[in-house]
């Protein structure tokens, strides 16, 4: 099946950032196979009129928890310990596996509608998010959340993670990592065990690090090291690692992250809402660290809208560093696309021949994009996601004219209402 996106304004990669121009884009199977020139033998079974549309790479949400969508607005304006241990964990303890399936579908509905085509998920209930991804058509990296003190070879959660990977090996849109939760919830022996499994299985790792001052203070008091040093010493960084948050990281920590090729995911809305502060993104970039962008779960962000995160990322550090030059709109777009793809080791994140056809078409007639004096800047400073019109993932149209084609939205809303009533959240 071939898709021709004809005469669209598109953002392509360039040596000095991004190039914006009118192009014809050719998609065959799951891949972008041509730009402006059809490859030999190409037959378009569908032509999308790209006139008055801006085509961008699908956004990549590099850190979230999709099962948390029914928890939005139930734990607001609380300290981080009260939020996590006093409110969220008790709700999580009452969740049934099927709840996570419907909650993940709700998150994926929101992500598709707001231009996200791929997400990196740390989840609790085996097979539920993966089942939802297979049905929705999204691309995802699934990380089974892991917690523990001592490690043994029969650790249930790790066996579940490997079982899930094997069970969904036939879905090219799904890849898998191990997800040790955080330094404060995983003992050093447990982390060493996770690192050994990751090496044996050839799997990357996704972990929260240095999310709050309380975490860093406790780590120093108990272990006389920083969270970054603690995780490094346990061998986690010997495998490709994505570290979420990294708010409380000093210069030495940043050097460790850079030397070990760790990618950092910043989550502006979640970090601000929980009063945890701001990741030192300009300093991380200056250290040579690959920085990408995520929403975190809806329990702490209340939304899965990457356009909001792009705007916050572009603005926050200008204020904290007293300079408008510390992070550019070009850099923000890379953090939301190419950098996320690099962190997740996926062949997507940019509009290039040979990359996966994960594409988002925005309506240029939207008031927020009028006039379009600078398309790249508009994504961070003007767009709010309401402009998203059509979404293509893995070469398949999953939303056309703002109509979702792969998810029964009414059914999802019904099931979420039922779950919330059972949990006492409604």
C-alpha positions as CSV (number, residue, x, y, z in Angstrom):
1,X,0.0,0.0,0.0
2,X,1.4,3.4,-1.0
3,X,0.5,6.8,0.4
4,X,1.3,10.0,-1.4
5,X,1.2,13.2,0.7
6,X,1.1,15.8,-2.1
7,X,2.4,19.4,-1.9
8,X,2.7,19.6,1.8
9,X,4.8,22.1,3.8
10,X,7.2,19.8,5.6
11,X,10.0,20.1,8.2
12,X,13.0,18.1,7.1
13,X,16.4,17.7,8.9
14,X,19.2,19.9,7.9
15,X,22.8,20.4,9.0
16,X,22.1,23.5,10.9
17,X,18.7,22.4,12.3
18,X,15.7,22.0,10.1
19,X,14.7,22.9,6.6
20,X,11.1,24.0,5.8
21,X,9.7,23.7,2.3
22,X,7.0,22.2,0.1
23,X,7.4,18.6,-0.8
24,X,5.7,15.4,-2.0
25,X,6.2,12.6,0.4
26,X,6.0,8.9,-0.6
27,X,5.2,6.2,1.9
28,X,5.2,2.5,1.1
29,X,4.6,-0.1,3.8
30,X,5.9,1.2,7.0
31,X,8.6,3.5,5.5
32,X,9.2,6.8,3.9
33,X,10.5,5.7,0.5
34,X,10.7,9.0,-1.4
35,X,10.8,12.8,-1.1
36,X,9.8,14.8,-4.2
37,X,10.6,11.8,-6.4
38,X,8.6,8.6,-6.5
39,X,10.7,5.4,-6.3
40,X,10.5,3.0,-9.2
41,X,7.3,1.0,-9.2
42,X,5.5,3.2,-6.6
43,X,1.7,3.1,-6.8
44,X,-0.3,5.4,-4.6
45,X,-3.4,3.7,-3.2
46,X,-4.2,6.8,-1.2
47,X,-3.3,10.4,-1.9
48,X,-3.5,13.0,0.9
49,X,-3.8,16.6,-0.2
50,X,-1.1,18.4,1.8
51,X,-2.1,21.8,0.7
52,X,-2.5,24.1,3.8
53,X,-1.0,21.3,5.9
54,X,2.3,21.3,7.8
55,X,3.9,17.8,8.0
56,X,6.2,17.1,10.9
57,X,7.8,14.0,12.3
58,X,5.6,12.3,14.9
59,X,6.4,13.5,18.4
60,X,8.0,11.0,20.7
61,X,7.0,11.0,24.4
62,X,10.1,9.6,25.9
63,X,8.8,9.0,29.4
64,X,5.2,8.3,30.6
65,X,3.0,5.9,32.5
66,X,-0.1,5.4,30.3
67,X,-2.0,3.4,32.9
68,X,-2.2,6.5,35.1
69,X,-4.7,8.4,32.9
70,X,-7.7,7.8,35.2
71,X,-5.7,9.4,38.0
72,X,-5.6,12.9,36.6
73,X,-6.8,15.5,39.0
74,X,-7.0,13.2,42.0
75,X,-3.8,14.2,43.7
76,X,-3.1,17.8,42.9
77,X,-1.2,20.4,45.0
78,X,0.5,17.8,47.2
79,X,4.1,17.4,48.2
80,X,6.0,14.7,46.2
81,X,5.9,12.2,49.2
82,X,2.2,12.8,49.9
83,X,1.4,12.6,46.2
84,X,3.3,9.3,45.6
85,X,3.1,7.4,48.9
86,X,-0.1,8.9,50.3
87,X,-2.3,9.0,47.2
88,X,-1.1,7.4,44.0
89,X,0.4,4.2,45.4
90,X,-2.8,3.3,47.3
91,X,-4.8,3.7,44.1
92,X,-2.3,1.6,42.2
93,X,-2.7,-1.1,44.7
94,X,-6.4,-1.3,43.9
95,X,-6.0,-1.4,40.1
96,X,-7.0,-4.6,38.2
97,X,-5.0,-5.6,35.1
98,X,-7.9,-4.8,32.8
99,X,-8.0,-1.2,34.3
100,X,-4.5,-0.6,32.9
101,X,-5.7,-1.7,29.4
102,X,-8.5,0.9,29.2
103,X,-6.4,3.6,30.9
104,X,-3.6,3.0,28.4
105,X,-6.0,3.3,25.5
106,X,-7.3,6.6,27.0
107,X,-3.7,7.9,27.1
108,X,-3.1,6.7,23.5
109,X,-6.3,8.5,22.4
110,X,-4.9,11.7,23.8
111,X,-1.5,11.2,22.4
112,X,-2.6,10.5,18.9
113,X,-5.0,13.5,19.0
114,X,-2.0,15.7,20.1
115,X,0.5,14.5,17.6
116,X,2.4,11.8,19.5
117,X,3.2,8.7,17.5
118,X,5.6,6.9,19.9
119,X,5.9,6.6,23.6
120,X,8.2,5.1,26.2
121,X,6.1,3.6,28.9
122,X,7.0,2.3,32.4
123,X,4.0,0.1,33.4
124,X,2.9,-2.4,36.0
125,X,0.4,-4.8,34.5
126,X,1.8,-7.3,32.0
127,X,0.2,-7.5,28.6
128,X,-2.2,-4.7,29.1
129,X,-0.4,-1.7,27.6
130,X,1.1,-3.9,24.9
131,X,-2.4,-5.2,24.0
132,X,-3.6,-1.6,23.8
133,X,-0.7,-0.6,21.5
134,X,-1.3,-3.5,19.2
135,X,-4.9,-2.3,18.7
136,X,-4.2,1.5,18.5
137,X,-1.5,1.3,16.0
138,X,0.9,3.4,18.0
139,X,4.6,2.7,18.4
140,X,5.9,2.1,21.9
141,X,8.7,1.0,24.1
142,X,7.4,-1.0,27.0
143,X,9.3,-1.2,30.3
144,X,8.0,-3.4,33.1
145,X,8.4,-1.5,36.3
146,X,10.7,-3.2,38.7
147,X,11.2,-2.7,42.5
148,X,13.1,-4.8,45.1
149,X,15.9,-5.1,47.6
150,X,17.6,-8.4,47.1
151,X,17.7,-10.1,43.7
152,X,17.3,-13.7,42.8
153,X,17.0,-15.4,39.4
154,X,13.3,-16.2,39.9
155,X,12.2,-12.5,40.5
156,X,8.6,-12.4,39.3
157,X,8.6,-9.0,37.8
158,X,11.7,-9.6,35.7
159,X,10.3,-12.9,34.5
160,X,7.1,-11.1,33.5
161,X,9.1,-8.5,31.6
162,X,10.8,-11.2,29.5
163,X,7.6,-13.1,29.0
164,X,5.9,-10.0,27.7
165,X,8.7,-9.3,25.3
166,X,8.5,-12.8,23.9
167,X,4.7,-12.8,23.7
168,X,4.6,-9.7,21.5
169,X,7.7,-10.3,19.4
170,X,5.6,-10.4,16.3
171,X,4.6,-6.7,16.6
172,X,7.2,-4.5,14.9
173,X,5.8,-1.4,16.6
174,X,6.7,-2.7,20.1
175,X,10.1,-2.9,21.7
176,X,11.0,-3.7,25.3
177,X,13.3,-2.5,28.0
178,X,13.7,-3.2,31.7
179,X,12.3,-0.6,34.0
180,X,13.9,-0.5,37.5
181,X,11.8,2.2,39.1
182,X,14.3,4.4,41.0
183,X,17.3,4.4,43.3
184,X,15.0,4.8,46.3
185,X,12.9,1.8,45.4
186,X,15.6,-0.6,44.2
187,X,18.4,-1.8,46.4
188,X,22.0,-2.0,45.0
189,X,21.9,-5.8,44.7
190,X,18.6,-5.7,42.9
191,X,19.9,-3.1,40.4
192,X,23.0,-5.3,39.8
193,X,20.7,-8.2,39.1
194,X,18.7,-6.1,36.7
195,X,21.9,-5.0,34.9
196,X,23.0,-8.6,34.6
197,X,19.7,-9.6,33.0
198,X,19.8,-6.6,30.7
199,X,23.3,-7.6,29.5
200,X,22.2,-11.2,29.0
201,X,19.1,-10.4,27.1
202,X,20.5,-7.4,25.2
203,X,17.9,-5.0,26.6
204,X,18.1,-1.3,27.4
205,X,17.0,0.3,30.7
206,X,14.5,3.0,31.7
207,X,14.8,4.4,35.2
208,X,13.8,7.5,37.2
209,X,16.9,9.3,38.7
210,X,17.3,12.3,41.0
211,X,13.7,13.4,40.7
212,X,13.5,15.3,44.0
213,X,15.7,17.0,46.6
214,X,14.4,14.6,49.2
215,X,15.6,11.6,47.1
216,X,19.1,13.2,46.8
217,X,19.3,14.0,50.5
218,X,18.2,10.5,51.6
219,X,20.7,8.9,49.2
220,X,23.5,11.0,50.6
221,X,22.5,10.2,54.2
222,X,22.1,6.5,53.6
223,X,24.8,5.7,51.0
224,X,27.1,8.8,50.9
225,X,26.7,9.2,47.1
226,X,24.3,10.9,44.6
227,X,21.5,9.0,42.9
228,X,23.5,9.1,39.7
229,X,26.6,7.6,41.4
230,X,24.4,4.9,43.1
231,X,22.9,3.8,39.8
232,X,26.3,3.9,38.0
233,X,28.0,1.8,40.7
234,X,25.3,-0.9,40.3
235,X,26.2,-1.4,36.7
236,X,23.0,0.0,35.2
237,X,24.8,2.4,32.8
238,X,26.7,-0.5,31.2
239,X,23.6,-1.0,29.0
240,X,21.8,1.7,27.0
241,X,19.9,3.8,29.6
242,X,17.2,6.4,29.6
243,X,17.1,8.4,32.8
244,X,13.9,10.3,33.5
245,X,13.9,13.6,35.3
246,X,17.6,14.1,36.5
247,X,16.6,17.3,38.3
248,X,19.1,17.2,41.1
249,X,22.3,16.5,39.2
250,X,25.6,18.3,39.8
251,X,28.5,18.8,37.4
252,X,30.1,15.5,38.4
253,X,26.8,13.7,37.8
254,X,26.4,15.3,34.4
255,X,29.9,14.1,33.5
256,X,29.0,10.6,34.5
257,X,25.8,10.6,32.4
258,X,27.8,11.9,29.4
259,X,30.6,9.5,29.7
260,X,28.2,6.6,29.9
261,X,26.0,7.7,27.0
262,X,22.9,8.0,29.2
263,X,19.9,9.8,27.6
264,X,18.0,12.1,29.9
265,X,14.2,12.8,29.6
266,X,13.1,16.1,31.0
267,X,9.4,16.4,32.1
268,X,8.7,20.1,32.7
269,X,5.0,20.1,33.6
270,X,5.3,17.1,36.0
271,X,8.4,18.4,37.7
272,X,6.9,21.9,38.3
273,X,3.6,20.6,39.5
274,X,5.2,18.4,42.1
275,X,7.4,21.2,43.2
276,X,10.6,19.2,42.3
277,X,12.2,22.0,40.3
278,X,13.8,22.1,36.8
279,X,16.2,19.8,35.2
280,X,19.3,21.7,34.2
281,X,18.7,21.2,30.5
282,X,21.1,23.8,29.1
283,X,23.9,22.3,31.3
284,X,23.0,18.8,30.3
285,X,23.2,19.8,26.6
286,X,26.5,21.6,27.2
287,X,27.9,18.4,28.7
288,X,27.1,16.5,25.5
289,X,24.1,14.5,26.9
290,X,21.3,13.5,24.6
291,X,18.2,15.2,26.1
292,X,14.7,14.2,25.1
293,X,11.2,15.2,26.2
294,X,8.3,13.4,28.0
295,X,5.1,14.1,29.7
296,X,5.3,11.7,32.7
297,X,2.0,10.1,33.7
298,X,-1.3,11.9,33.8
299,X,-1.3,11.6,37.6
300,X,1.4,14.2,37.9
301,X,1.1,16.0,34.5
302,X,-2.7,15.8,34.0
303,X,-2.2,15.6,30.3
304,X,-0.3,13.7,27.6
305,X,0.1,16.7,25.3
306,X,3.7,17.0,24.0
307,X,3.0,20.4,22.5
308,X,2.5,21.8,26.0
309,X,5.8,20.2,27.1
310,X,7.6,21.7,24.1
311,X,6.3,25.2,25.0
312,X,7.3,24.8,28.6
313,X,10.7,23.5,27.7
314,X,11.3,26.4,25.3
315,X,10.3,29.0,27.9
316,X,11.3,27.8,31.3
317,X,15.0,27.9,30.9
318,X,15.0,31.3,29.3
319,X,13.5,32.5,32.6
320,X,15.7,30.5,35.0
321,X,18.9,31.4,33.1
322,X,18.1,35.0,32.2
323,X,18.8,34.6,28.6
324,X,16.5,33.8,25.6
325,X,19.3,32.0,23.8
326,X,19.8,29.0,26.2
327,X,17.4,26.7,24.3
328,X,16.1,27.3,20.8
329,X,12.9,26.2,19.1
330,X,15.1,24.1,16.8
331,X,16.6,22.3,19.8
332,X,13.2,21.7,21.4
333,X,11.9,20.1,18.2
334,X,14.9,17.8,18.1
335,X,14.3,16.9,21.8
336,X,10.7,16.0,21.0
337,X,11.6,13.9,17.9
338,X,15.1,13.0,16.8
339,X,16.6,12.9,20.3
340,X,13.8,10.6,21.5
341,X,14.3,8.3,18.6
342,X,18.0,8.1,19.3
343,X,17.4,7.4,23.0
344,X,15.0,4.6,22.2
345,X,17.1,3.3,19.3
346,X,14.3,3.5,16.8
347,X,14.4,4.4,13.1
348,X,12.0,7.2,13.3
349,X,12.0,10.9,14.5
350,X,12.6,12.7,11.3
351,X,11.3,12.9,7.7
352,X,14.0,11.1,5.7
353,X,14.0,8.3,3.1
354,X,14.4,5.0,5.0
355,X,12.9,6.2,8.3
356,X,9.6,4.9,9.5
357,X,6.5,6.8,8.3
358,X,5.4,8.3,11.6
359,X,4.0,11.6,10.4
360,X,1.7,14.3,11.7
361,X,-0.2,16.8,9.6
362,X,-1.2,20.1,11.2
363,X,-3.9,22.4,9.8
364,X,-2.3,25.7,8.6
365,X,-5.7,27.4,8.7
366,X,-5.8,27.2,12.5
367,X,-5.7,30.7,14.1
368,X,-2.7,29.7,16.2
369,X,-0.6,29.0,13.1
370,X,-1.7,32.2,11.3
371,X,0.5,33.8,10.1
372,X,3.2,31.1,9.8
373,X,6.2,33.2,9.8
374,X,8.5,30.5,11.2
375,X,7.2,26.9,11.2
376,X,9.7,25.5,13.6
377,X,9.2,28.3,16.1
378,X,5.4,28.0,15.8
379,X,5.6,24.4,17.2
380,X,7.0,25.6,20.5
381,X,5.6,29.1,20.8
382,X,2.2,29.0,19.1
383,X,0.8,25.5,18.6
384,X,-1.3,23.8,21.3
385,X,-2.1,20.5,19.6
386,X,-5.6,21.5,18.4
387,X,-4.0,22.0,15.0
388,X,-3.3,18.2,14.6
389,X,-5.5,17.0,11.7
390,X,-4.0,13.7,10.4
391,X,-1.7,11.2,12.0
392,X,0.2,8.4,10.3
393,X,2.1,5.7,12.2
394,X,4.1,2.9,10.7
395,X,2.7,3.9,7.3
396,X,-1.0,3.6,8.4
397,X,-3.4,6.4,8.9
398,X,-4.7,6.2,12.5
399,X,-6.4,9.6,12.5
400,X,-7.9,11.5,9.6
401,X,-9.6,14.9,9.8
402,X,-9.4,14.6,13.6
403,X,-11.4,11.3,13.5
404,X,-9.6,8.4,15.3
405,X,-9.7,5.3,13.1
406,X,-8.3,2.6,15.5
407,X,-9.9,3.3,18.9
408,X,-13.5,3.3,19.9
409,X,-13.5,6.5,21.9
410,X,-17.0,6.2,23.3
411,X,-16.3,2.7,24.6
412,X,-13.1,3.9,26.2
413,X,-14.8,6.7,28.0
414,X,-17.5,4.3,29.2
415,X,-15.0,1.9,30.6
416,X,-13.0,4.7,32.3
417,X,-16.1,6.0,34.0
418,X,-16.9,2.5,35.3
419,X,-13.3,2.0,36.6
420,X,-13.3,5.4,38.3
421,X,-16.6,4.7,40.0
422,X,-15.3,1.4,41.3
423,X,-12.1,3.1,42.6
424,X,-14.0,5.9,44.2
425,X,-12.5,8.5,41.9
426,X,-15.6,9.6,40.1
